[in-house]
């Protein structure tokens, strides 16, 4: 357990990268942004996943995973400092801070997911990756919880996130510096750009990579737009009560990831992926028929439980199918997190053209695709 502690801490900091979701509604209110402009918040936070994931996967083959973890932490720390320098009044510096935070989260994802397989007992990779995602969900949860507490008890707002996250990152840096991590040698050949992109010729891997792209985009869209949903449908104050939508979503994600780690002791990952994708579709459909605040939060909880294990399931199922290509697959899967940059923008375009609720059709269609690859994988 001790040797995995720094890895779980890295997953915690990964979760801080999800702050762009709850920040979207707050910045949209403070800077008077439309839905498309608000989508730029998540775009800046996730674009580096597409640009850096494969290069960093190749780099860590040569320099080591702990080295990449440290680089990720320092990049994320720069991201916490930039908005403070601008006294939170410069939207450009805030976007720049999110860009560096996304850069750090990319490096942590590239290094963290393969290491989790190294420290996992045989057959328990899916379970441990789900627990890692559970820890990540704690970091994600803080992005909405801290502003709610800051507004309610201290008269502050989302700005408090940056010094708190920066302090935690410094602590994790110190722990990693004094902790010796032995990285297991693998018989795999070093990954190359050609070998990574070459895997996309495999239809199975291509389908799964697209699944990660659409899932992450859907998760980010939900965390960003649930406050707007509660404001539009039930007149919630978006600066405080509206954030309960995102908070409840991440609470459900965290709960689902913890339960997923337990359930996967008895249920196969392929069958579990079918169940969880169906649950996601039902939850999104429920938003359209929710006639009360209670029902709205019930459906938000269902969405969170359904979404909770999709990422680790797709990732682990693919790696277990091709364990000798885990480095290349990790690079491709983390690259696909760029879906968090593009799907919310598509959501915003649809919402600006046809109304907010029409935007939720976008993640609904994404989940239908996840169900398709889940059934296809199960048959295979």
C-alpha positions as CSV (number, residue, x, y, z in Angstrom):
1,X,0.0,0.0,0.0
2,X,2.9,2.4,0.9
3,X,4.4,2.2,-2.6
4,X,1.1,3.1,-4.2
5,X,0.5,6.2,-2.0
6,X,2.3,8.7,-4.2
7,X,0.4,7.4,-7.2
8,X,-2.9,7.9,-5.5
9,X,-1.8,11.4,-4.5
10,X,-1.0,12.0,-8.2
11,X,-4.6,10.9,-9.0
12,X,-5.8,13.4,-6.4
13,X,-4.0,16.2,-8.2
14,X,-5.4,14.9,-11.6
15,X,-8.8,15.6,-10.2
16,X,-7.9,19.3,-9.7
17,X,-7.8,19.5,-13.5
18,X,-11.5,19.0,-13.5
19,X,-12.0,22.4,-11.8
20,X,-12.7,23.8,-15.3
21,X,-16.1,22.3,-15.2
22,X,-17.5,24.0,-12.1
23,X,-15.4,27.1,-12.9
24,X,-17.3,27.5,-16.2
25,X,-20.6,28.6,-14.7
26,X,-18.8,30.9,-12.2
27,X,-16.6,32.6,-14.9
28,X,-19.7,32.7,-17.3
29,X,-21.5,34.8,-14.6
30,X,-18.5,37.0,-13.6
31,X,-17.3,37.8,-17.2
32,X,-20.7,37.7,-18.9
33,X,-19.8,34.9,-21.4
34,X,-22.1,33.2,-23.8
35,X,-22.2,29.3,-23.9
36,X,-19.6,29.2,-26.7
37,X,-17.2,31.5,-24.9
38,X,-17.7,29.5,-21.7
39,X,-16.7,26.4,-23.6
40,X,-13.3,28.0,-24.0
41,X,-12.7,27.5,-20.3
42,X,-12.8,23.7,-20.6
43,X,-11.1,23.9,-24.0
44,X,-8.0,25.5,-22.5
45,X,-8.0,22.9,-19.7
46,X,-8.2,19.9,-22.0
47,X,-6.5,20.8,-25.2
48,X,-3.0,19.8,-24.0
49,X,-4.2,16.2,-23.6
50,X,-4.4,16.0,-27.4
51,X,-1.1,17.8,-28.0
52,X,1.1,16.3,-25.3
53,X,-0.1,12.8,-24.3
54,X,1.7,10.8,-27.0
55,X,5.0,12.9,-26.9
56,X,5.0,12.6,-23.0
57,X,4.4,8.8,-23.3
58,X,7.4,8.5,-25.5
59,X,9.4,10.8,-23.2
60,X,8.6,8.8,-20.1
61,X,9.8,5.6,-21.8
62,X,13.2,7.1,-21.7
63,X,13.2,9.3,-18.6
64,X,10.9,7.4,-16.3
65,X,7.4,7.8,-14.9
66,X,8.3,9.5,-11.6
67,X,10.2,12.1,-13.6
68,X,7.1,12.8,-15.6
69,X,4.9,13.0,-12.5
70,X,7.2,15.7,-11.1
71,X,7.1,17.7,-14.3
72,X,3.3,17.5,-14.2
73,X,3.1,18.8,-10.7
74,X,5.4,21.7,-11.4
75,X,3.4,22.6,-14.6
76,X,0.1,22.5,-12.6
77,X,1.7,24.7,-9.9
78,X,2.5,27.4,-12.5
79,X,-1.2,27.2,-13.5
80,X,-2.2,28.0,-9.9
81,X,0.1,31.0,-9.8
82,X,-0.9,32.8,-13.0
83,X,-4.5,33.8,-12.0
84,X,-3.2,35.1,-8.6
85,X,-0.6,37.3,-10.4
86,X,-3.5,38.9,-12.3
87,X,-5.5,39.3,-9.2
88,X,-8.2,37.1,-10.8
89,X,-9.3,40.1,-13.0
90,X,-7.6,38.9,-16.2
91,X,-9.7,36.3,-18.1
92,X,-6.6,35.7,-20.3
93,X,-4.4,34.9,-17.3
94,X,-7.1,32.6,-15.9
95,X,-7.3,30.8,-19.3
96,X,-3.5,30.6,-19.2
97,X,-3.5,29.1,-15.7
98,X,-6.0,26.5,-16.9
99,X,-3.8,25.7,-19.8
100,X,-0.8,25.0,-17.5
101,X,-3.1,23.0,-15.1
102,X,-4.2,20.9,-18.1
103,X,-0.6,20.4,-19.1
104,X,0.2,19.1,-15.6
105,X,-2.9,16.9,-15.6
106,X,-1.9,15.4,-18.9
107,X,1.6,14.4,-17.6
108,X,0.1,12.9,-14.5
109,X,-2.4,10.9,-16.5
110,X,0.3,9.6,-18.9
111,X,2.5,8.5,-16.0
112,X,-0.2,7.5,-13.4
113,X,-2.3,5.0,-15.4
114,X,0.6,2.6,-16.4
115,X,2.1,2.7,-12.9
116,X,-1.2,1.6,-11.4
117,X,-0.9,-1.6,-13.5
118,X,2.6,-2.1,-12.2
119,X,1.4,-2.1,-8.5
120,X,-1.7,-4.1,-9.1
121,X,-2.0,-7.8,-8.3
122,X,-2.8,-10.1,-11.2
123,X,-6.4,-9.6,-12.3
124,X,-7.0,-6.6,-10.1
125,X,-6.0,-3.8,-12.4
126,X,-9.5,-2.7,-13.2
127,X,-10.4,-2.7,-9.5
128,X,-7.3,-0.6,-8.6
129,X,-7.8,1.8,-11.5
130,X,-11.4,2.4,-10.3
131,X,-10.1,3.1,-6.8
132,X,-7.6,5.5,-8.4
133,X,-10.4,7.2,-10.2
134,X,-12.2,7.3,-6.8
135,X,-9.3,9.3,-5.4
136,X,-9.3,11.5,-8.5
137,X,-13.0,12.1,-7.9
138,X,-12.2,13.6,-4.5
139,X,-10.0,16.2,-6.3
140,X,-12.8,16.8,-8.8
141,X,-15.4,17.2,-6.1
142,X,-13.4,19.9,-4.4
143,X,-13.8,22.2,-7.4
144,X,-17.5,22.7,-6.6
145,X,-17.4,22.1,-2.8
146,X,-14.7,24.7,-1.9
147,X,-16.6,27.6,-3.7
148,X,-19.8,26.6,-2.0
149,X,-18.2,26.6,1.4
150,X,-16.3,29.8,0.6
151,X,-19.5,31.6,-0.3
152,X,-21.5,30.3,2.6
153,X,-19.1,30.7,5.5
154,X,-16.4,33.1,4.5
155,X,-17.9,35.5,2.0
156,X,-15.4,34.3,-0.7
157,X,-15.8,32.5,-4.0
158,X,-14.0,30.4,-6.6
159,X,-10.8,32.4,-6.3
160,X,-10.0,30.5,-3.1
161,X,-9.4,27.4,-5.2
162,X,-6.1,28.5,-6.6
163,X,-4.0,29.0,-3.4
164,X,-5.5,25.9,-1.8
165,X,-4.7,23.7,-4.9
166,X,-1.2,25.3,-5.0
167,X,-0.5,24.4,-1.4
168,X,-1.6,20.8,-1.9
169,X,0.6,20.5,-5.0
170,X,3.6,21.7,-3.1
171,X,2.9,19.1,-0.4
172,X,2.7,16.3,-3.0
173,X,5.9,17.5,-4.6
174,X,7.7,17.1,-1.2
175,X,6.3,13.6,-0.7
176,X,7.4,12.5,-4.1
177,X,10.9,13.9,-3.6
178,X,11.4,11.9,-0.5
179,X,9.7,8.7,-1.7
180,X,11.6,6.1,-3.6
181,X,9.5,4.6,-6.4
182,X,10.8,1.4,-8.1
183,X,9.5,1.3,-11.6
184,X,9.2,-2.2,-12.9
185,X,11.0,-3.0,-16.1
186,X,8.8,-4.2,-18.9
187,X,9.6,-6.4,-21.9
188,X,7.9,-3.9,-24.2
189,X,9.8,-2.2,-26.9
190,X,10.0,1.6,-26.3
191,X,6.9,3.3,-27.8
192,X,7.3,5.6,-30.8
193,X,5.0,8.0,-32.5
194,X,4.6,5.6,-35.3
195,X,3.8,2.7,-33.1
196,X,1.2,4.7,-31.2
197,X,-0.6,6.0,-34.3
198,X,-0.2,2.6,-35.9
199,X,-2.5,1.1,-33.3
200,X,-5.4,3.2,-34.6
201,X,-5.4,0.9,-37.6
202,X,-6.8,-1.7,-35.2
203,X,-10.6,-1.2,-35.4
204,X,-11.0,-2.5,-31.8
205,X,-8.6,0.0,-30.3
206,X,-9.9,2.9,-32.5
207,X,-13.5,2.3,-31.2
208,X,-12.3,2.3,-27.6
209,X,-10.2,5.5,-28.1
210,X,-13.2,7.3,-29.6
211,X,-15.2,6.0,-26.6
212,X,-12.7,7.8,-24.2
213,X,-13.0,11.0,-26.3
214,X,-16.8,11.1,-26.1
215,X,-17.0,10.0,-22.5
216,X,-14.6,12.6,-21.2
217,X,-16.3,15.3,-23.2
218,X,-19.7,14.2,-21.8
219,X,-18.3,14.3,-18.2
220,X,-16.9,17.8,-18.6
221,X,-20.1,19.0,-20.2
222,X,-22.1,17.7,-17.3
223,X,-19.9,19.2,-14.6
224,X,-20.0,22.6,-16.5
225,X,-23.7,22.8,-17.4
226,X,-25.6,21.2,-14.5
227,X,-25.5,24.6,-12.6
228,X,-27.0,26.2,-15.7
229,X,-29.6,23.4,-15.8
230,X,-30.7,24.1,-12.2
231,X,-30.7,27.8,-12.8
232,X,-32.8,27.6,-15.9
233,X,-35.3,25.0,-14.7
234,X,-35.6,25.7,-11.0
235,X,-34.3,29.2,-10.6
236,X,-31.2,28.2,-8.6
237,X,-28.6,30.9,-7.8
238,X,-25.7,29.9,-10.1
239,X,-23.1,31.3,-7.8
240,X,-24.0,29.0,-4.9
241,X,-27.0,26.8,-5.1
242,X,-26.4,26.0,-8.7
243,X,-23.0,24.5,-7.9
244,X,-24.8,21.9,-5.9
245,X,-25.6,20.3,-9.3
246,X,-21.9,19.8,-10.0
247,X,-21.2,18.9,-6.4
248,X,-23.9,16.2,-6.4
249,X,-22.6,14.9,-9.8
250,X,-19.1,14.5,-8.5
251,X,-20.3,13.0,-5.2
252,X,-22.1,10.4,-7.3
253,X,-19.0,9.9,-9.4
254,X,-16.9,9.3,-6.3
255,X,-19.4,6.9,-4.8
256,X,-19.7,5.0,-8.0
257,X,-16.0,4.7,-8.4
258,X,-15.7,3.3,-4.9
259,X,-18.5,0.9,-5.5
260,X,-17.0,0.0,-8.9
261,X,-13.8,-1.2,-7.2
262,X,-15.9,-3.5,-5.0
263,X,-18.3,-4.7,-7.8
264,X,-15.4,-5.6,-10.1
265,X,-14.3,-8.3,-7.6
266,X,-17.3,-10.3,-8.8
267,X,-18.5,-8.8,-12.1
268,X,-16.5,-8.9,-15.4
269,X,-15.4,-5.4,-16.7
270,X,-17.1,-6.0,-20.0
271,X,-20.5,-6.8,-18.5
272,X,-20.2,-3.9,-16.0
273,X,-19.5,-1.5,-18.9
274,X,-22.9,-2.4,-20.5
275,X,-24.7,-1.8,-17.2
276,X,-23.1,1.5,-16.4
277,X,-23.6,2.9,-20.0
278,X,-27.3,2.1,-19.8
279,X,-27.5,3.8,-16.4
280,X,-25.9,6.9,-17.9
281,X,-28.4,7.1,-20.8
282,X,-31.4,6.8,-18.4
283,X,-30.0,9.5,-16.2
284,X,-29.5,12.0,-19.0
285,X,-33.0,11.2,-20.4
286,X,-34.3,11.9,-16.9
287,X,-33.2,15.5,-17.0
288,X,-35.7,16.2,-19.7
289,X,-38.6,14.9,-17.6
290,X,-37.6,16.1,-14.1
291,X,-40.6,18.0,-12.7
292,X,-39.1,18.8,-9.3
293,X,-35.8,19.6,-7.7
294,X,-35.8,16.2,-5.9
295,X,-36.2,14.4,-9.2
296,X,-33.6,16.5,-10.8
297,X,-31.0,15.5,-8.2
298,X,-32.1,11.9,-8.4
299,X,-31.3,11.9,-12.1
300,X,-28.1,13.8,-11.6
301,X,-27.1,11.0,-9.1
302,X,-28.0,8.3,-11.7
303,X,-25.8,10.1,-14.3
304,X,-22.9,10.3,-11.8
305,X,-23.2,6.6,-10.9
306,X,-23.4,5.6,-14.6
307,X,-20.5,7.8,-15.6
308,X,-18.3,6.7,-12.7
309,X,-16.5,3.7,-14.1
310,X,-16.6,4.2,-17.8
311,X,-13.1,5.6,-18.2
312,X,-11.3,3.0,-16.1
313,X,-13.4,0.2,-17.7
314,X,-12.6,1.2,-21.3
315,X,-9.0,1.8,-20.4
316,X,-8.4,-1.4,-18.6
317,X,-10.4,-3.6,-21.0
318,X,-8.2,-2.3,-23.9
319,X,-4.9,-2.7,-22.0
320,X,-5.9,-6.2,-20.9
321,X,-6.6,-7.1,-24.5
322,X,-3.2,-5.9,-25.6
323,X,-1.0,-5.9,-22.5
324,X,2.2,-5.8,-24.5
325,X,1.2,-2.4,-26.0
326,X,0.2,-0.7,-22.7
327,X,2.5,2.3,-23.2
328,X,1.1,3.1,-26.7
329,X,-2.5,2.5,-25.5
330,X,-2.0,4.8,-22.5
331,X,-0.7,7.5,-24.8
332,X,-3.7,7.1,-27.1
333,X,-6.2,6.9,-24.3
334,X,-4.9,10.0,-22.5
335,X,-4.8,11.9,-25.9
336,X,-8.5,11.1,-26.3
337,X,-9.1,13.1,-23.1
338,X,-9.0,16.0,-25.5
339,X,-12.7,15.3,-25.9
340,X,-13.1,17.4,-22.8
341,X,-12.0,20.4,-25.0
342,X,-14.3,19.8,-28.0
343,X,-17.5,18.1,-26.8
344,X,-18.4,21.0,-24.4
345,X,-17.9,23.5,-27.2
346,X,-20.3,21.4,-29.4
347,X,-22.7,21.4,-26.4
348,X,-22.4,25.2,-26.2
349,X,-23.1,25.7,-29.9
350,X,-26.2,23.5,-29.8
351,X,-27.4,25.3,-26.6
352,X,-26.9,28.7,-28.1
353,X,-28.8,27.7,-31.2
354,X,-31.6,25.6,-29.8
355,X,-31.7,26.2,-26.0
356,X,-29.9,24.7,-23.0
357,X,-31.8,21.5,-22.8
358,X,-31.0,20.7,-26.5
359,X,-27.4,20.8,-25.5
360,X,-27.8,17.8,-23.3
361,X,-28.7,15.7,-26.4
362,X,-24.9,15.8,-27.2
363,X,-23.7,13.8,-24.1
364,X,-26.8,11.6,-24.5
365,X,-25.7,10.6,-28.0
366,X,-22.1,10.1,-26.7
367,X,-23.4,7.6,-24.1
368,X,-25.4,5.7,-26.8
369,X,-22.1,5.2,-28.6
370,X,-20.5,3.9,-25.3
371,X,-23.3,1.4,-25.1
372,X,-22.6,0.3,-28.7
373,X,-18.9,-0.4,-28.0
374,X,-19.8,-2.0,-24.7
375,X,-22.1,-4.5,-26.4
376,X,-19.6,-5.0,-29.2
377,X,-16.8,-5.7,-26.7
378,X,-18.9,-8.1,-24.7
379,X,-19.7,-10.2,-27.8
380,X,-16.1,-10.2,-28.8
